[in-house]
Amino acid sequence: MTDIDQLRTDLYKSCIKLTQLNLHQSSKWCAEALAGLVASTTPISIDTPPIIIDGEQQQMLLANSYFNCKEFDRAAYVLKSCVSGDATFLRLYSMVLAIDKRETESEEPNDSLAKVLVESNQYLAKSDHALLYYLNGLIYNKKKKYQLAQTNLYKSIKLFPYNWSCWQELITSFTSFEEANSFLNKLISSKILSSNIMVKFFEVVILQEFHQPTTTTLTTLNQLLQLFPKFSFIKIQQFLISYHNLDYYIAEHIFDEILIQDPLRLDDLHTFSNMLYVMEKRSKLTYLAHFANSIDKFRPETCCILANYHSMKSQHEMAIMYYKRALLLDKNCLSAYTLIGHEFVELKNSHAAIESYRKAIDLNNKDFRAWYGLGQAYEVLDMHLYALYYYQRATNLQNNDKRMWIALGGCFEKIEKFKEAIKSFEKALIISTDIIDEQHQLVDPHIAYRLAIICEKLGDVTNTEKYMKLCFNQEFEMGVSDDTCKARLWLARYALDQKNFNYAYELAKDLQHGNSHDIEEARGVAREARNRM
């Protein structure tokens, strides 16, 4: 049997097993991976053990029926006398979902999960069971006991690597990239897991989640895509990497291809709608909202898309209502709290925005947008030291986004830490620079102008002139803006002070944009320079 045939067999068996134990998201992931695998002309025969219908099998069948009807307590009850590992898992998993459902409905904390842990550990003391280790990890994550969660989840993937939900829980348990990278190295050096294809999927998602993609990541993605040419999950990772790198047009093209291949897919469509919102593609976002609503109006993804649609129309109260509906449908819809915070910022309700951002961080402290939003909210309240802390957390998570560094630099400037402000704006300038050739480079003129102003406050005339020239030169590449006009006026005044009257006159006489005060001042500089030439 070839490696691909073995992979096909493993995915098939895993999909059947996960379906039997009602781990539907993991089962769907395996089934999509199997369907996306390269085509094979060789049929594979799988030997299945004979089915022995005894009392426990009948109880399992009944419990599955109740589980699929969302009667989780009944499912757990009928399995109370069953002793096998699978039956124990299904009973305890049903109990966890029943507890979760009650917590959602009553909004009161419930400590019944401790009883589930006790029963699970009692079974595991006698015999290993991959999915019980996974269940332990799930519960420890809920309790924020991340080290214990990682220990149990690692044991689970060693016994049964094709449970993608287990890998996702692992990713949730990491609080920093260093911790995640250390665990990844542990997997790569493991004799059991190092050669398993799931480690490659895990590696790609870890680097994507923590915004640390490298050329190696892209190579790994391309290798996976050759093996799974029709697996949308891999293309979604490509989309997310481009999206986080702010390569919106590339990301849009990738997602368009995904929709052509799988037109009724709603997974990740809300992230696509976030991007369309930022790109201000109103017509496409409007179409997407109506399209998603026609497929399933009660999916959390649909609610988020509709919220973006209403936000685009400045209907912020409606947007908040749809985000809250998404959270009612799925309390783990992590981005919804962050986006609710954005809507409250638009409504000038900073305190409500702060509360939403804090909830977002409690659920997912890797969301740089929530940290950035907190920084903005505190900055509006003139609490600059708080804002500074949150901006720093945002830049630690997303250090290739110039907006984070501009915000950080602005905050340093307000508390008069000018040297730190210069370092932040210089970082933003490097990120925004697009070198055309040796003589021409495109930069954000606003960043160059801000750097010049800070250097002027420090009395650093040389660097002030350097950044003013850099800002002014963008006028020839990108057109006239308020910042380039102000830079032109400063350079004209500076040339006049340096008795460079010809240059001062040439700069001042052509200033036709900006506010009336600047235009009048430029005319005065031009008159004085002409008189002294």
C-alpha positions as CSV (number, residue, x, y, z in Angstrom):
1,M,0.0,0.0,0.0
2,T,1.4,3.4,-1.0
3,D,1.7,6.3,1.5
4,I,-1.3,8.0,-0.2
5,D,-3.4,4.9,0.0
6,Q,-2.4,4.5,3.7
7,L,-3.4,8.1,4.3
8,R,-6.7,7.6,2.5
9,T,-7.4,4.5,4.7
10,D,-6.5,6.3,7.9
11,L,-8.7,9.3,7.1
12,Y,-11.6,7.0,6.2
13,K,-11.3,5.0,9.4
14,S,-11.0,8.1,11.5
15,C,-14.0,9.7,9.8
16,I,-16.1,6.6,10.7
17,K,-14.9,6.5,14.3
18,L,-15.5,10.2,14.9
19,T,-18.9,10.1,13.3
20,Q,-19.9,7.2,15.6
21,L,-18.8,9.2,18.7
22,N,-20.6,12.4,17.5
23,L,-17.5,14.5,17.0
24,H,-19.1,16.0,14.0
25,Q,-16.6,18.9,13.3
26,S,-13.7,16.6,13.4
27,S,-15.5,14.1,11.3
28,K,-16.4,16.8,8.7
29,W,-12.7,17.8,8.6
30,C,-11.6,14.3,7.9
31,A,-14.3,13.8,5.3
32,E,-13.3,17.0,3.5
33,A,-9.6,16.0,3.6
34,L,-10.5,12.6,2.2
35,A,-12.6,14.2,-0.6
36,G,-9.8,16.7,-1.3
37,L,-7.0,14.1,-1.5
38,V,-5.4,13.4,-4.9
39,A,-7.4,11.0,-7.0
40,S,-6.5,7.3,-6.9
41,T,-7.3,4.6,-9.5
42,T,-6.7,1.8,-7.0
43,P,-9.7,0.8,-4.9
44,I,-8.9,0.2,-1.2
45,S,-10.5,-2.7,0.7
46,I,-10.8,-2.2,4.4
47,D,-11.2,-5.2,6.7
48,T,-13.9,-4.4,9.3
49,P,-14.3,-6.5,12.4
50,P,-17.7,-8.3,12.7
51,I,-20.3,-6.3,14.5
52,I,-21.4,-8.0,17.8
53,I,-24.8,-6.7,18.9
54,D,-24.8,-6.9,22.6
55,G,-26.5,-4.9,25.3
56,E,-23.8,-2.1,25.3
57,Q,-24.0,-1.8,21.5
58,Q,-27.8,-1.3,21.7
59,Q,-27.3,1.3,24.4
60,M,-24.7,3.1,22.3
61,L,-27.2,3.1,19.4
62,L,-29.9,4.6,21.5
63,A,-27.6,7.1,23.1
64,N,-26.5,8.2,19.6
65,S,-30.1,8.7,18.6
66,Y,-30.7,10.9,21.7
67,F,-27.5,12.8,21.1
68,N,-28.4,13.6,17.5
69,C,-31.8,14.9,18.8
70,K,-29.8,17.2,21.2
71,E,-31.1,15.3,24.2
72,F,-27.7,15.2,25.9
73,D,-28.9,14.3,29.4
74,R,-30.9,11.3,28.1
75,A,-27.9,10.2,26.0
76,A,-25.7,10.2,29.2
77,Y,-28.3,8.5,31.3
78,V,-28.8,5.4,29.0
79,L,-25.0,4.8,29.0
80,K,-24.6,4.9,32.8
81,S,-24.1,1.2,33.1
82,C,-21.7,0.9,30.1
83,V,-18.1,0.3,30.8
84,S,-16.2,0.5,27.5
85,G,-13.9,3.4,26.6
86,D,-16.1,4.6,23.7
87,A,-19.3,4.4,25.8
88,T,-17.6,6.2,28.7
89,F,-16.4,9.0,26.4
90,L,-19.9,9.4,24.8
91,R,-21.6,9.5,28.2
92,L,-19.1,12.1,29.6
93,Y,-19.1,14.2,26.4
94,S,-22.9,14.3,26.5
95,M,-22.7,15.5,30.1
96,V,-20.2,18.3,29.1
97,L,-22.6,19.5,26.3
98,A,-25.6,19.4,28.6
99,I,-23.7,21.4,31.2
100,D,-22.6,23.9,28.5
101,K,-26.1,24.2,27.3
102,R,-27.4,25.0,30.8
103,E,-24.6,27.5,31.4
104,T,-25.5,29.3,28.2
105,E,-29.2,29.4,29.1
106,S,-28.8,30.4,32.7
107,E,-25.6,32.4,32.5
108,E,-24.6,30.9,35.9
109,P,-21.3,29.1,36.4
110,N,-21.6,25.4,36.9
111,D,-18.8,23.3,38.6
112,S,-20.2,19.9,37.4
113,L,-17.2,19.7,35.0
114,A,-15.1,18.6,37.9
115,K,-17.2,15.5,38.3
116,V,-16.7,14.7,34.6
117,L,-12.9,15.0,35.1
118,V,-13.0,12.7,38.1
119,E,-14.8,9.9,36.1
120,S,-12.6,10.4,33.1
121,N,-9.4,10.1,35.2
122,Q,-10.8,7.0,36.9
123,Y,-11.1,5.3,33.6
124,L,-7.7,6.5,32.3
125,A,-6.0,5.2,35.5
126,K,-6.9,1.7,34.2
127,S,-6.6,2.1,30.5
128,D,-5.6,4.7,27.8
129,H,-8.3,6.2,25.6
130,A,-7.5,8.9,23.1
131,L,-10.8,10.7,23.2
132,L,-11.1,10.8,26.9
133,Y,-7.7,12.5,27.0
134,Y,-9.1,14.9,24.5
135,L,-12.2,15.5,26.7
136,N,-9.9,16.2,29.7
137,G,-8.0,18.7,27.6
138,L,-11.2,20.4,26.5
139,I,-12.3,20.8,30.1
140,Y,-8.9,22.0,31.3
141,N,-9.0,24.7,28.6
142,K,-12.4,25.8,29.8
143,K,-10.9,26.1,33.3
144,K,-7.8,28.0,31.9
145,K,-5.5,25.3,33.2
146,Y,-3.5,25.3,30.0
147,Q,-0.5,23.2,31.0
148,L,-2.8,20.3,32.1
149,A,-4.8,20.8,28.9
150,Q,-1.6,20.4,26.8
151,T,-0.5,17.3,28.6
152,N,-3.8,15.5,28.0
153,L,-4.2,16.7,24.4
154,Y,-0.7,15.6,23.6
155,K,-1.5,12.1,24.9
156,S,-4.7,12.1,22.8
157,I,-3.0,13.0,19.5
158,K,-0.3,10.4,20.1
159,L,-3.0,7.7,20.3
160,F,-5.4,9.2,17.6
161,P,-3.8,12.0,15.5
162,Y,-6.7,12.6,13.1
163,N,-9.0,14.4,15.6
164,W,-8.7,17.9,14.3
165,S,-10.7,19.3,17.2
166,C,-7.9,18.1,19.5
167,W,-5.3,20.1,17.5
168,Q,-7.6,23.1,17.7
169,E,-7.8,22.9,21.5
170,L,-4.0,22.7,21.6
171,I,-3.7,25.9,19.6
172,T,-6.2,27.5,22.0
173,S,-4.1,26.5,25.0
174,F,-1.0,28.4,23.8
175,T,-0.6,31.9,25.3
176,S,2.4,33.0,23.2
177,F,4.2,32.1,20.0
178,E,7.3,30.9,21.9
179,E,5.2,28.4,23.8
180,A,3.5,27.2,20.6
181,N,6.9,26.9,18.8
182,S,8.4,24.9,21.6
183,F,5.5,22.5,21.5
184,L,5.8,22.3,17.7
185,N,9.5,21.3,18.0
186,K,8.5,18.7,20.5
187,L,6.1,17.2,18.0
188,I,8.7,17.3,15.2
189,S,11.2,15.5,17.4
190,S,8.7,12.8,18.4
191,K,9.2,9.4,16.8
192,I,5.5,8.7,16.8
193,L,4.2,11.9,15.3
194,S,7.1,13.5,13.3
195,S,6.2,11.8,10.1
196,N,2.4,12.3,10.4
197,I,0.8,14.6,8.0
198,M,-1.3,16.2,10.8
199,V,1.9,17.8,12.2
200,K,2.3,19.7,9.0
201,F,-1.3,21.0,9.2
202,F,-0.7,22.0,12.8
203,E,2.5,23.8,11.9
204,V,0.9,25.9,9.2
205,V,-2.1,26.8,11.4
206,I,0.2,27.7,14.4
207,L,2.3,30.1,12.2
208,Q,-0.8,31.6,10.6
209,E,-2.6,32.1,14.0
210,F,0.4,33.8,15.5
211,H,1.1,35.9,12.4
212,Q,4.5,34.3,11.9
213,P,4.4,32.9,8.4
214,T,7.8,32.3,6.7
215,T,8.8,31.1,3.3
216,T,9.0,27.6,4.8
217,T,5.3,27.9,5.7
218,L,4.4,28.8,2.2
219,T,6.4,25.8,0.9
220,T,4.6,23.5,3.3
221,L,1.3,24.9,2.2
222,N,2.1,24.2,-1.4
223,Q,3.2,20.7,-0.6
224,L,-0.1,20.1,1.2
225,L,-2.0,21.6,-1.7
226,Q,-0.3,19.2,-4.1
227,L,-1.4,16.3,-1.9
228,F,-4.9,17.7,-1.2
229,P,-5.7,19.8,-4.3
230,K,-9.4,20.1,-3.5
231,F,-9.2,20.6,0.3
232,S,-10.7,24.0,1.0
233,F,-9.1,24.1,4.5
234,I,-5.6,24.5,3.0
235,K,-6.7,27.4,0.7
236,I,-8.4,29.0,3.7
237,Q,-4.9,29.1,5.4
238,Q,-3.5,30.7,2.3
239,F,-6.3,33.3,2.4
240,L,-5.8,34.0,6.1
241,I,-2.0,34.5,5.7
242,S,-2.6,37.0,2.9
243,Y,-5.4,38.7,4.9
244,H,-3.2,39.1,8.0
245,N,-0.3,40.4,5.8
246,L,-2.8,43.0,4.4
247,D,-2.5,41.6,0.9
248,Y,-6.2,42.0,0.4
249,Y,-6.4,41.6,-3.4
250,I,-4.5,38.3,-3.3
251,A,-6.6,37.1,-0.4
252,E,-9.8,38.1,-2.3
253,H,-8.7,36.1,-5.3
254,I,-8.0,33.0,-3.2
255,F,-11.4,33.2,-1.5
256,D,-13.1,33.7,-4.8
257,E,-11.5,30.4,-6.0
258,I,-12.8,28.7,-2.8
259,L,-16.3,29.8,-3.5
260,I,-16.2,28.6,-7.1
261,Q,-15.1,25.2,-5.8
262,D,-17.5,25.1,-2.9
263,P,-20.3,27.8,-3.5
264,L,-22.5,26.9,-0.5
265,R,-19.6,27.0,2.1
266,L,-20.3,29.4,5.0
267,D,-17.2,28.5,7.0
268,D,-14.9,31.5,7.3
269,L,-17.2,33.6,5.1
270,H,-17.5,36.1,7.9
271,T,-13.8,36.7,7.8
272,F,-14.0,37.3,4.0
273,S,-16.8,39.8,4.7
274,N,-14.6,41.6,7.3
275,M,-12.0,42.1,4.5
276,L,-14.6,43.3,2.0
277,Y,-15.7,45.8,4.6
278,V,-12.1,47.1,5.0
279,M,-11.7,47.2,1.2
280,E,-15.0,49.2,1.0
281,K,-16.4,46.8,-1.6
282,R,-20.0,47.7,-0.9
283,S,-21.7,45.9,-3.7
284,K,-19.8,42.7,-3.2
285,L,-20.5,42.7,0.6
286,T,-24.2,43.5,-0.1
287,Y,-24.4,40.5,-2.4
288,L,-22.6,38.3,0.1
289,A,-25.0,39.3,2.9
290,H,-28.1,38.4,0.8
291,F,-26.4,35.2,-0.4
292,A,-25.5,34.0,3.1
293,N,-28.9,34.9,4.4
294,S,-30.6,32.8,1.7
295,I,-28.5,29.7,2.6
296,D,-28.9,29.7,6.4
297,K,-30.0,32.8,8.3
298,F,-29.3,31.2,11.7
299,R,-25.6,30.4,11.2
300,P,-23.3,32.6,13.3
301,E,-21.2,33.3,10.1
302,T,-24.4,34.7,8.4
303,C,-25.1,36.9,11.4
304,C,-21.6,38.4,11.3
305,I,-21.9,39.0,7.6
306,L,-25.2,40.8,8.1
307,A,-23.7,42.8,10.9
308,N,-20.9,44.0,8.6
309,Y,-23.5,44.9,6.0
310,H,-25.4,47.1,8.5
311,S,-22.1,48.6,9.8
312,M,-21.2,49.5,6.3
313,K,-24.5,51.4,6.1
314,S,-23.7,53.1,9.4
315,Q,-26.5,51.3,11.1
316,H,-24.4,50.5,14.1
317,E,-27.2,49.4,16.5
318,M,-28.4,46.9,13.9
319,A,-24.9,45.6,13.5
320,I,-24.5,45.1,17.3
321,M,-27.8,43.2,17.4
322,Y,-26.6,40.8,14.7
323,Y,-23.2,40.3,16.4
324,K,-25.1,39.5,19.6
325,R,-27.3,37.0,17.7
326,A,-24.1,35.3,16.4
327,L,-22.9,35.0,20.0
328,L,-26.3,33.5,21.1
329,L,-25.9,30.9,18.3
330,D,-22.2,30.2,19.1
331,K,-20.7,31.6,22.2
332,N,-17.2,30.7,20.8
333,C,-17.7,33.1,17.9
334,L,-14.5,34.9,19.1
335,S,-14.4,37.8,16.6
336,A,-17.9,39.0,17.4
337,Y,-17.0,40.6,20.7
338,T,-14.1,42.5,19.0
339,L,-16.4,43.7,16.3
340,I,-19.1,44.8,18.8
341,G,-16.3,46.8,20.4
342,H,-15.6,48.5,17.0
343,E,-19.3,49.4,16.7
344,F,-19.4,50.9,20.2
345,V,-16.4,53.0,19.2
346,E,-18.3,54.3,16.2
347,L,-21.2,55.1,18.6
348,K,-18.7,57.1,20.8
349,N,-19.5,54.7,23.7
350,S,-15.9,54.0,24.9
351,H,-16.9,52.3,28.2
352,A,-19.1,49.7,26.4
353,A,-16.4,49.2,23.8
354,I,-13.8,48.5,26.5
355,E,-16.1,45.9,28.1
356,S,-16.6,44.2,24.7
357,Y,-12.8,44.2,23.9
358,R,-12.1,42.7,27.3
359,K,-14.5,39.9,26.7
360,A,-12.8,39.2,23.4
361,I,-9.4,39.0,25.0
362,D,-10.7,36.7,27.8
363,L,-11.9,34.3,25.0
364,N,-8.9,34.7,22.7
365,N,-5.8,36.7,23.9
366,K,-4.2,36.2,20.5
367,D,-6.7,38.6,18.8
368,F,-4.5,41.7,18.0
369,R,-7.6,43.6,16.9
370,A,-9.1,43.5,20.4
371,W,-5.8,44.7,22.0
372,Y,-5.7,47.5,19.4
373,G,-9.3,48.4,20.0
374,L,-8.7,48.7,23.8
375,G,-5.8,51.0,23.0
376,Q,-8.0,53.2,20.9
377,A,-10.8,53.3,23.5
378,Y,-8.4,54.3,26.3
379,E,-6.8,56.9,24.0
380,V,-10.1,58.5,23.5
381,L,-10.5,58.7,27.2
382,D,-7.0,60.4,27.4
383,M,-5.6,57.5,29.4
384,H,-2.4,57.2,27.4
385,L,-0.4,54.9,29.7
386,Y,-3.2,52.3,29.5
387,A,-3.5,52.8,25.7
388,L,0.3,52.4,25.4
389,Y,0.2,49.0,27.2
390,Y,-2.6,47.7,24.9
391,Y,-0.9,49.0,21.7
392,Q,2.3,47.2,22.8
393,R,0.4,44.0,23.2
394,A,-1.1,44.5,19.7
395,T,2.3,45.1,18.1
396,N,3.7,42.0,19.8
397,L,1.0,39.9,18.1
398,Q,0.9,41.7,14.7
399,N,4.3,43.4,14.1
400,N,3.9,43.8,10.4
401,D,0.9,46.1,10.5
402,K,1.9,49.8,10.2
403,R,-1.4,50.9,11.9
404,M,-0.2,49.3,15.2
405,W,3.1,51.1,15.1
406,I,1.5,54.5,14.1
407,A,-0.8,54.2,17.1
408,L,2.0,53.2,19.4
409,G,4.2,56.1,18.1
410,G,1.3,58.6,18.6
411,C,0.8,57.4,22.2
412,F,4.5,57.8,23.0
413,E,4.4,61.3,21.4
414,K,1.4,62.3,23.6
415,I,3.3,61.4,26.8
416,E,6.4,63.1,25.4
417,K,8.6,60.1,25.0
418,F,9.9,61.3,21.7
419,K,12.8,58.9,21.2
420,E,10.4,55.9,21.6
421,A,7.9,57.6,19.3
422,I,10.6,58.0,16.6
423,K,11.5,54.2,16.9
424,S,7.8,53.3,16.5
425,F,7.2,55.6,13.5
426,E,10.4,54.4,11.9
427,K,9.2,50.8,12.2
428,A,5.9,51.9,10.5
429,L,7.9,53.7,7.8
430,I,9.9,50.6,7.0
431,I,6.7,48.5,6.8
432,S,5.0,51.0,4.5
433,T,8.1,51.5,2.2
434,D,7.8,50.2,-1.4
435,I,11.1,50.6,-3.2
436,I,10.6,51.1,-7.0
437,D,14.3,51.7,-7.8
438,E,17.4,53.4,-6.3
439,Q,16.0,56.9,-6.9
440,H,12.3,56.2,-6.1
441,Q,10.6,54.8,-3.1
442,L,7.0,55.0,-2.1
443,V,6.3,55.7,1.6
444,D,3.3,56.8,3.6
445,P,3.7,60.6,3.6
446,H,1.8,60.9,6.9
447,I,4.4,58.8,8.7
448,A,7.3,60.7,7.3
449,Y,5.6,64.0,8.3
450,R,4.9,62.8,11.9
451,L,8.6,61.7,12.1
452,A,9.7,65.2,11.0
453,I,7.5,66.9,13.5
454,I,8.8,64.8,16.4
455,C,12.4,65.4,15.3
456,E,11.6,69.1,15.2
457,K,10.4,68.9,18.8
458,L,13.7,67.4,19.8
459,G,15.6,70.2,18.0
460,D,17.1,67.7,15.4
461,V,17.0,69.9,12.4
462,T,19.0,67.5,10.2
463,N,16.5,64.7,10.5
464,T,13.6,67.0,10.4
465,E,14.7,68.2,7.0
466,K,15.4,64.6,5.9
467,Y,11.8,63.5,6.7
468,M,10.2,66.6,5.4
469,K,11.9,66.0,2.1
470,L,10.9,62.4,2.1
471,C,7.3,63.4,2.7
472,F,7.4,66.1,0.1
473,N,8.9,63.8,-2.5
474,Q,5.8,61.6,-2.3
475,E,3.9,64.4,-4.0
476,F,5.6,63.4,-7.3
477,E,4.8,59.7,-6.8
478,M,1.4,59.7,-5.1
479,G,-0.1,63.1,-5.7
480,V,-0.7,66.1,-3.4
481,S,-2.0,65.6,0.2
482,D,-2.3,67.7,3.3
483,D,1.0,66.3,4.7
484,T,3.0,66.9,1.5
485,C,1.7,70.5,1.4
486,K,2.8,71.1,5.0
487,A,6.1,69.5,4.3
488,R,6.5,71.8,1.2
489,L,5.7,74.9,3.4
490,W,8.2,73.8,6.1
491,L,11.0,73.3,3.5
492,A,10.2,76.7,1.9
493,R,10.5,78.4,5.3
494,Y,13.7,76.4,6.1
495,A,15.3,77.4,2.7
496,L,14.4,81.0,3.4
497,D,16.2,80.9,6.8
498,Q,19.2,79.2,5.1
499,K,19.2,82.1,2.5
500,N,18.5,79.7,-0.3
501,F,16.0,82.1,-1.9
502,N,15.6,80.5,-5.3
503,Y,14.6,77.1,-3.8
504,A,12.3,78.8,-1.2
505,Y,10.6,80.7,-4.0
506,E,10.1,77.6,-6.2
507,L,8.6,75.6,-3.3
508,A,6.3,78.4,-2.0
509,K,4.9,79.7,-5.3
510,D,3.5,76.3,-6.3
511,L,1.6,75.6,-3.0
512,Q,-2.0,75.7,-4.2
513,H,-3.6,73.1,-1.8
514,G,-4.1,73.0,2.0
515,N,-5.9,75.4,4.3
516,S,-6.2,79.1,3.7
517,H,-3.7,79.9,6.4
518,D,-1.0,77.7,4.9
519,I,-1.6,79.1,1.4
520,E,-1.4,82.7,2.6
521,E,1.8,81.9,4.5
522,A,3.3,80.3,1.4
523,R,2.5,83.5,-0.6
524,G,4.3,85.5,2.1
525,V,7.4,83.3,1.9
526,A,7.3,83.5,-1.9
527,R,7.2,87.3,-1.8
528,E,10.0,87.6,0.7
529,A,12.2,85.1,-1.2
530,R,11.6,87.0,-4.5
531,N,12.4,90.3,-2.9
532,R,15.7,89.0,-1.5
533,M,16.8,87.1,-4.6
